[in-house]
Amino acid sequence: MGALVSGKLHGRCRALHWDEPLHLYRCGMVSQPATMLPWLPSWCAGAVSRLARRWISAASGCDAWLEPERKA
């Protein structure tokens, strides 16, 4: 999914974003697909979100490699 959204095979996926209130990373294709794909008609955003959830879980979740840093 990240390669499709970001257009690259290495590096940070542009859909991955930090959700400060929940203190976790979220996939923008799940939480806000219309922001990730501005050309997307609003009526199909829910279907794209559900499809993104399915694609992500198909391979056991987001494959981003992250090492969180602790705030001092």
Backbone as a printed PyTorch tensor [residue, N CA C, xyz], in Angstrom:
tensor([[[  0.8250,  -1.1840,   0.0000],
         [  0.0000,   0.0000,   0.0000],
         [  0.8700,   1.2490,   0.0000]],

        [[  1.9200,   1.2430,   0.8240],
         [  2.7870,   2.4150,   0.8950],
         [  3.4450,   2.7470,  -0.4200]],

        [[  3.8290,   1.7180,  -1.1780],
         [  4.4550,   1.9470,  -2.4820],
         [  3.4630,   2.5970,  -3.4480]],

        [[  2.2120,   2.2100,  -3.3680],
         [  1.1960,   2.8080,  -4.2350],
         [  0.9250,   4.2610,  -3.8660]],

        [[  0.8380,   4.5230,  -2.5750],
         [  0.5120,   5.8780,  -2.1070],
         [  1.6930,   6.8280,  -2.2620]],

        [[  2.8880,   6.3380,  -1.9030],
         [  4.0730,   7.1920,  -1.9250],
         [  4.7900,   7.2120,  -3.2610]],

        [[  4.5780,   6.1790,  -4.0580],
         [  5.2770,   6.1110,  -5.3330],
         [  6.7360,   5.7430,  -5.2010]],

        [[  7.1130,   5.0960,  -4.0840],
         [  8.4980,   4.6840,  -3.8800],
         [  8.5320,   3.4040,  -3.0580]],

        [[  9.6190,   2.6580,  -3.1740],
         [  9.7520,   1.3970,  -2.4560],
         [ 10.5480,   1.5170,  -1.1680]],

        [[ 11.2690,   2.5970,  -1.0020],
         [ 12.0840,   2.7970,   0.2040],
         [ 11.7550,   4.1480,   0.8130]],

        [[ 11.9640,   4.2350,   2.0980],
         [ 11.7120,   5.4910,   2.7870],
         [ 10.3220,   5.5290,   3.4020]],

        [[ 10.0580,   6.6150,   4.0570],
         [  8.8040,   6.7940,   4.7820],
         [  7.6190,   6.8790,   3.8310]],

        [[  6.5630,   6.1700,   4.1790],
         [  5.3150,   6.2540,   3.4240],
         [  4.6600,   7.5950,   3.7430]],

        [[  4.2260,   8.2910,   2.7360],
         [  3.6330,   9.6160,   2.9930],
         [  2.2750,   9.5170,   3.6770]],

        [[  1.6820,   8.3230,   3.7000],
         [  0.3810,   8.1530,   4.3630],
         [  0.5210,   7.9460,   5.8720]],

        [[  1.7090,   7.5870,   6.3280],
         [  1.9210,   7.3310,   7.7500],
         [  2.0280,   8.6550,   8.5030]],

        [[  1.1930,   8.8420,   9.5100],
         [  1.2330,  10.0920,  10.2710],
         [  1.0190,   9.8100,  11.7620]],

        [[  1.5240,  10.7260,  12.5720],
         [  1.4440,  10.6190,  14.0280],
         [  0.1290,  11.2220,  14.5080]],

        [[ -0.6040,  10.4500,  15.3190],
         [ -1.8500,  10.9230,  15.9210],
         [ -1.5180,  11.2980,  17.3650]],

        [[ -1.3180,  12.5800,  17.5850],
         [ -0.8750,  13.0580,  18.9060],
         [ -1.8420,  12.7050,  20.0350]],

        [[ -3.1490,  12.9320,  19.9040],
         [ -4.0480,  12.6000,  21.0180],
         [ -4.0100,  11.1180,  21.4130]],

        [[ -3.8110,  10.2290,  20.4460],
         [ -3.7900,   8.7880,  20.7420],
         [ -2.3820,   8.2480,  20.9390]],

        [[ -1.3670,   9.0700,  20.6540],
         [  0.0430,   8.6820,  20.7740],
         [  0.3600,   7.4130,  19.9920]],

        [[ -0.0120,   7.4290,  18.7130],
         [  0.3210,   6.3000,  17.8440],
         [  0.3240,   6.7450,  16.3910]],

        [[  0.9690,   5.9210,  15.5760],
         [  0.9880,   6.1970,  14.1430],
         [ -0.2660,   5.6460,  13.5070]],

        [[ -0.7580,   6.3470,  12.5020],
         [ -1.9500,   5.9350,  11.7700],
         [ -1.6350,   5.9330,  10.2760]],

        [[ -2.3340,   5.0780,   9.5620],
         [ -2.2530,   5.0750,   8.1090],
         [ -3.3210,   6.0280,   7.5840]],

        [[ -2.9130,   7.0290,   6.8340],
         [ -3.8440,   7.9960,   6.2800],
         [ -4.8170,   7.3800,   5.2930]],

        [[ -4.4470,   6.2700,   4.6770],
         [ -5.3660,   5.6050,   3.7510],
         [ -6.5370,   4.9870,   4.5010]],

        [[ -6.3580,   4.7160,   5.7710],
         [ -7.4460,   4.1920,   6.5990],
         [ -8.2000,   5.3380,   7.2640]],

        [[ -7.4780,   6.2680,   7.8830],
         [ -8.1240,   7.3090,   8.6790],
         [ -8.6370,   8.5020,   7.8660]],

        [[ -7.9920,   8.8210,   6.7420],
         [ -8.3990,   9.9840,   5.9510],
         [ -8.0150,   9.8030,   4.4770]],

        [[ -8.6320,   8.8450,   3.7990],
         [ -8.2510,   8.5610,   2.4120],
         [ -8.4340,   9.7380,   1.4530]],

        [[ -9.3990,  10.5930,   1.6910],
         [ -9.6150,  11.7430,   0.8080],
         [ -8.4540,  12.7340,   0.8800]],

        [[ -7.7640,  12.7880,   2.0090],
         [ -6.5950,  13.6600,   2.1370],
         [ -5.4140,  13.0750,   1.3680]],

        [[ -5.2790,  11.7640,   1.4020],
         [ -4.1890,  11.0930,   0.7020],
         [ -4.4010,  11.0950,  -0.8110]],

        [[ -5.6480,  10.9870,  -1.2280],
         [ -6.0020,  10.9540,  -2.6480],
         [ -7.0100,  12.0700,  -2.9200]],

        [[ -6.5330,  13.2970,  -3.1450],
         [ -7.4390,  14.4470,  -3.2950],
         [ -8.4370,  14.3030,  -4.4480]],

        [[ -8.1220,  13.5140,  -5.4350],
         [ -9.0120,  13.3190,  -6.5730],
         [-10.1380,  12.3380,  -6.2620]],

        [[-10.0840,  11.6930,  -5.1060],
         [-11.0530,  10.6730,  -4.7240],
         [-12.4300,  11.2940,  -4.4740]],

        [[-13.4730,  10.7870,  -5.1240],
         [-14.8220,  11.2950,  -4.8340],
         [-15.1970,  11.0140,  -3.3750]],

        [[-15.8150,  11.9590,  -2.7120],
         [-16.1210,  11.8230,  -1.2820],
         [-17.0230,  10.6270,  -0.9920]],

        [[-17.8650,  10.2530,  -1.9360],
         [-18.7970,   9.1540,  -1.6990],
         [-18.1080,   7.7920,  -1.6030]],

        [[-16.8630,   7.6850,  -2.0590],
         [-16.2050,   6.3730,  -1.9910],
         [-15.0820,   6.3150,  -0.9590]],

        [[-14.9230,   7.3630,  -0.1420],
         [-13.8640,   7.3770,   0.8690],
         [-14.0140,   6.2350,   1.8710]],

        [[-15.2360,   5.9300,   2.2790],
         [-15.4590,   4.8350,   3.2250],
         [-15.0410,   3.4920,   2.6600]],

        [[-15.3490,   3.2620,   1.3980],
         [-14.9650,   2.0000,   0.7510],
         [-13.4490,   1.8960,   0.6210]],

        [[-12.7820,   3.0000,   0.2940],
         [-11.3210,   2.9960,   0.1800],
         [-10.6970,   2.7200,   1.5460]],

        [[-11.2420,   3.3060,   2.5980],
         [-10.7440,   3.0670,   3.9470],
         [-10.8700,   1.5870,   4.3180]],

        [[-12.0200,   0.9930,   4.0380],
         [-12.2120,  -0.4320,   4.3420],
         [-11.2620,  -1.3030,   3.5270]],

        [[-11.0700,  -0.9620,   2.2670],
         [-10.1590,  -1.7100,   1.4140],
         [ -8.7210,  -1.5840,   1.9220]],

        [[ -8.3330,  -0.3800,   2.3440],
         [ -6.9860,  -0.1740,   2.8870],
         [ -6.7860,  -1.0120,   4.1480]],

        [[ -7.7860,  -1.0710,   5.0220],
         [ -7.6860,  -1.9140,   6.2320],
         [ -7.4580,  -3.3650,   5.8500]],

        [[ -8.1770,  -3.8140,   4.8380],
         [ -8.0470,  -5.2060,   4.4040],
         [ -6.6620,  -5.4730,   3.8150]],

        [[ -6.1740,  -4.5540,   2.9610],
         [ -4.8540,  -4.7410,   2.3630],
         [ -3.7550,  -4.7300,   3.4110]],

        [[ -3.8720,  -3.8390,   4.3840],
         [ -2.8570,  -3.7620,   5.4370],
         [ -2.8390,  -5.0490,   6.2470]],

        [[ -3.9940,  -5.5400,   6.6340],
         [ -4.0290,  -6.7430,   7.4600],
         [ -3.7070,  -8.0040,   6.6750]],

        [[ -3.7730,  -7.9450,   5.3630],
         [ -3.4700,  -9.1230,   4.5440],
         [ -2.0450,  -9.6080,   4.7670]],

        [[ -1.1380,  -8.7020,   5.0550],
         [  0.2590,  -9.0800,   5.2800],
         [  0.6700,  -8.8330,   6.7280]],

        [[ -0.2590,  -8.8870,   7.6390],
         [ -0.0650,  -8.7620,   9.0930],
         [  0.1860,  -7.3400,   9.5800]],

        [[ -0.2290,  -6.3460,   8.8520],
         [ -0.1450,  -4.9760,   9.3330],
         [  0.8170,  -4.1220,   8.5390]],

        [[  0.9150,  -2.8960,   8.9400],
         [  1.8210,  -1.9530,   8.2910],
         [  3.2380,  -2.4810,   8.4240]],

        [[  4.0160,  -2.4230,   7.3540],
         [  5.3720,  -2.9600,   7.3920],
         [  6.4200,  -1.8790,   7.6330]],

        [[  5.9950,  -0.7230,   8.1210],
         [  6.9520,   0.3410,   8.4200],
         [  7.8440,  -0.0750,   9.5760]],

        [[  9.1150,   0.2230,   9.4710],
         [ 10.0670,  -0.0800,  10.5290],
         [ 10.3320,   1.2010,  11.2860]],

        [[  9.8400,   1.2630,  12.5080],
         [  9.9630,   2.4660,  13.3200],
         [ 10.6310,   2.1490,  14.6370]],

        [[ 11.4660,   3.0580,  15.0810],
         [ 12.0440,   2.9680,  16.4040],
         [ 11.6490,   4.2380,  17.1450]],

        [[ 10.6890,   4.1400,  18.0650],
         [ 10.2330,   5.3430,  18.7640],
         [ 11.3250,   5.9160,  19.6610]],

        [[ 11.3560,   7.2180,  19.7620],
         [ 12.2830,   7.8800,  20.6570],
         [ 11.5290,   8.3150,  21.8940]],

        [[ 12.1370,   8.1410,  23.0200],
         [ 11.5150,   8.5770,  24.2750],
         [ 11.7660,  10.0650,  24.4760]],

        [[ 10.7230,  10.7610,  24.9140],
         [ 10.8920,  12.1790,  25.2310],
         [ 11.5840,  12.2820,  26.5810]],

        [[ 12.5060,  13.1990,  26.6530],
         [ 13.2610,  13.3740,  27.9060],
         [ 12.4920,  14.2040,  28.8950]]])
